[in-house]
Amino acid sequence: MTCHYARRYARLVTMSSKAETLADVTASDAALRRFLHGLPGVDAVGLEARAGALGTRSIKTTAKVYALDLAISMIDLTTLEGADTPGKVRALCAKGRNPDPTDRSTPRVAAICVYSDLVAVAKEALAGSGIAVASVATAFPAGRAARSVKLADVAEAVAAGADEVDMVIDRGAFLAGRYLSVYEEIVAVRAACGDAHLKVILENGELATYDNIRRASWLAMLAGADFIKTSTGKVGVNATPANTLLMLQAVRDFRAATGRQIGVKPAGGIRTAKDALKFLVLVNETAGPDWLSPEWFRFGASSLLNDLLMQRQKLGTGRYSGPDYVTVD
């Protein structure tokens, strides 16, 4: 599989420079369309079968302890509700810093993800912890706003101290085939982020086909995304093993073609430790162990942490804790 894609993208890595390659592909709407529609088509049946087969892999007890801790360390602990308050964000930050007060060996989460107006609250609560503050932006979750408004949203988040920005693409423009417009908007957001990392949310549930997910993944990576993210968590279909597997293939192939490594963040609907471990198997077997770290793989989640903590305690004590063992988010 890898060799097949390496041949398909060989022309990208044989050109005189990567900068020239990207400039050539994105020089015009026609060039970008030609490239994206020239990507290998997705075998939907094969993709789903592969994702299903990998989901049956079991992780033995010794490896499971490591996997649970790794999954905890990869969580972007998230609250994105209209009723969010500074108090709720501070409580979430405290939980992210110290997920299990009875066991100080429990790893902290990777980031706390909030709306831009609560970034300053999270930043203060996480001072000195090493946990990143992520902010959704660009008129999340629909992305229906003028570009100037979206860029102002990003600027506000960065000015408040956001270490990471999770933007949403303009799905309407993408589905209408206005690829260069989507590309240029991501480029503009990337510039507005400054030193902050950029995660680009594709909203797979609205892209309709696996071919569109592959095209959107490459479009985002060409435009400068540091991560590609499955979804906002606000639509009917969010992260699935199949669409995440497809994105992992995309980042693997993008690195083979350009030498640049991009992260992946599935978000929405991942609630149990069992689910999380299945996704880690997908990462290891598709992109490879280079992606098995919080630097390159994240879970966008709110309730997942609780189940990981309970499963972790079960492995340590042989029994499940009572209902008051973990805090309710």
N, C-alpha and C positions, 0 to 999 in steps of 0.2 A: 504493500500500500504506500509506504513512505517513498519508495523508489519511483513509483508511478507519478506521484505528485512532484517529486524532485525533477523528473524529466519535463513535466508540464510547465514548471516555472523556471526551467533552466535558462531561458533567455533573459530573465531578470538578473541573474547572478553573473552572466557572461558579458554584460555591457560594461563600459569603461568605468562607471562609478555608480554607486547606489543612488546618489543625489540625482544624476542624470536619468536613471531609471524611473524614479518616482515622478520627476518633472515630466517625463515623456508620457507616462500613464495618465497623469492628471492635467495634461496640457489643455484639454478641451472636454466638453461634455461628450462629444463623439468618441474621443479616445478612451475616456473613462468607461463609457457604456460598452465599448468594444472589449475592453479588458474584463469588466465584471461579467459580461455575458459570455465571455470566452473561458471562464472558470469551469472546471469539470462539473457536470451535472451530478446531483445527489441521488443515489439509489436509496429511496426512502425505506423500502423493505429491508435492504441490507443494513442500513443505518440503525433502524429500530431493532433488528435481530441482534446486531452487535451490542447495542446498549443493553438489551435484555439479557444476553449471555453473560456480559461482564457483571451485571447485577446479581447473578447467582453465585459469584465467587465468595467464599467464606474467608474471614480473617480470624486466625487462631488467637487464643487468649493472650499470649505474650505480645504478639503484634497489635492486638486490639487495644491494649493499654496505650501504646505509642500512638495509634491512630486516633483514639479519642482525644488525647492531649493535643495532637496536631490539629484536629478539627476545631477544638476550642480556640486555639491560637489563630485560626483563620477566619473567625467570625467578625463581620461588621455588625455589631449589635445595634439594632435599628429601631427608631420610633419615628413614624411619619404620619401622624394623625393630626387632624384639625384641633383636637383637644389637648395637644401637647403643652406642657407648662414647664417653666424653669425647674420646678421641684421634681417633676418626672424625669427630666433630663439628668439632673444631678444624681438621682437614685440609680438611673441606668449607668451612669459613669462609675458610680461606686461599685456596682455589680461587675462592670467590665474590668475594673482594677483588681477586684478580689472576688472572683466568681463563687468560691466556696470558702467562707470564713473559717470552717472547721479543718481545712486542709490547705496550708499555705503553699504546697507544691503544685497546686492547680495553676496552669498557665493563664495569663491574662488574655483578653481578646485583642484582635488586631486594631479595631477602630470602633468608634461610636458614630453612627450616621443619623443626622438630624436635618431639619430645615435650616435655611441660611440665617433666619432671625434668631436661632438658638445656638449658633456656632460659638459665640462668645461665652455663653454659659458653660457649654461642654469644654471649651478650651481651658477655662479657669478650673473646672472640676477635675480635669485630667492632667494638670500641670505636674511635670516631673515623672509621669507614669510611663512615658514611651508609647502610649496608645495614641493613634492618630485620630483626628477629628475629620470626618467626612461630611460633606454637605451636598444634598441634592440641589440641582439648579436648572436653569433654562426652562422655566415654567413647568416644572415637574408636577404631575406625571404626564400630562397630555402634550406638553411642548407647543401649545398653540399660543404663540405670542410673537410680536415683532422681534427681529434679531437684536435690535438695540435694547429691548427689555430683557432678553435672555442674557446678553453680555453684562448688563447692569446687575442682574441677579448673581452672576458669577463673581463680578467685582466685589459685591457686598460680602459674599461668603469668604473670599480670599482676604479682604480687608479685616474681617472679623477673626481671622486666624485659621481658616480651613486648611488642612494639610492635603486633602483630597477632594475632588469635585466629581459628583456623579451627574452627568448631563443626559438628557434624552434626545434622541435624534428626531427630526421632523419626519414622522412616518408617512404623512400625507405626501410630502415632496418625494420621498423615496419610492412609494408605491406608484406615483405618477411618472416615475422615470427621470426625475430631475436630480440625478446623482451628483452633478457638479455643485448644485446649490447645497445639498447635504454635506458634501465634502468641505466646501468653503466655510460653512457654519461651524463644523467641528474644528477646522483650522483656526478660526477666529476665537473659539472658546479655549482652544489649547493655548493660544497667545495670552488670553485674559487670565489664565490660570497661573502664569508665572512659574514659580517653583512647585506649585501644588500638582500632585498627580491627577491625571484625568481618566475617569472611567466613563465609557460611552455605553449607554443603555440602548439596546436595539429594540426592545419590546417585541420579542419573538412571537408572542401570541397574536400580534397584529400584522406580522409580516406574511402570514398565510402559507408560505411554502418553505421547504428546506433550502431550495435554491436561493430564495431571497435572504435567508439567514446567512448563508455562505457569502453572498454578495455584500450584505451589510457589514459582516465581520471584516472583510477585506477593505471595504470602503473606510471604515472607522480606523483600521490599523494604518492604512495609507495616509490618513489625515493627521496621525500623531497620537492616537489613543495609547495610554499606558496600560489600560485594561479594557476588555470588552465584557459587557454585562448582559445577562439574558433578558432582564425584565424589571419593571417597576414594582411588581408585587400587587399592582392595582387592577389587573385584568384577569380574565378567566383562566388563561393558560400562561403559566410563568416558567420557572425552570423545570425542565424535564431531563431525564437521562439522555434522550436522543438529541435534543437541541443543544445540550451542553457538550455532548460528544462531538457534534459537528463543529462547535466553536473551538474545542480543543484541537481538532484536526486543523482548523484554520490557523491557529497560533503556531502550531508545530510547523506547518507548511510555510507560513510567513517567515519564521526564523530561518528555515532552510533556504528560502529565496533571498532574504535581505540581511540576515545576520542579527536582526533585532528581535528580542524576546518580549512578548506581550502577555499580560496576565488575563485570567478569566474569572468572572464572578457570577455564579448562578445565584439568583435571588427569587424569593417567593415560593412558598409551598414546601420548603425543606424543613421539616419539623422534628424528625426523630434521628437518633444516633444511627439507626440502621440505614436510613436514607443517606446521611452524611458519609458513612463509610463506603456506600456504593459509589458515591461521587468521587471519593478518593481513589478507588480502584479505577474508575474511568480516567482520572488524571494520570495515574502511573502507567496504565496500559496504552494510553493514546498519545499524550504529549511527552510523557516520560518523567523520571524522578526530578529533573531540573525544575519542574513546576510544583513540586510538593513542599511548598513553603508559603507563609503568609505574604511574601513579597510578590508571588506570582499566582496565587489562588486564594479566593475569599468566598465565604458564604454570606450572602445578605439575608439576615434572619433576625427574628425577635424571640420566638419560643424555642428554637433549636437548642440553645444553651442549656435550658433546664433539663432536657432529656439527656444531653451529653453528660451533665453533672450526675444525674441519677444512675446512668449506666456506669460511669466511672466509680461511683461509690459501691455499686453492686460488685464490680470486679475486686474492689479492695476489701469488702467485708463479707461478701457472699449473700447479701440480702439487700432488698430495696429499702430505701429510707421511707419515713412517713411523709405525709403530704406537706408538712411544714419545713421539709429539708431545704427546698429552694424557694426563693422569692418569686412571687407572681409578677410578671412584667406588666 
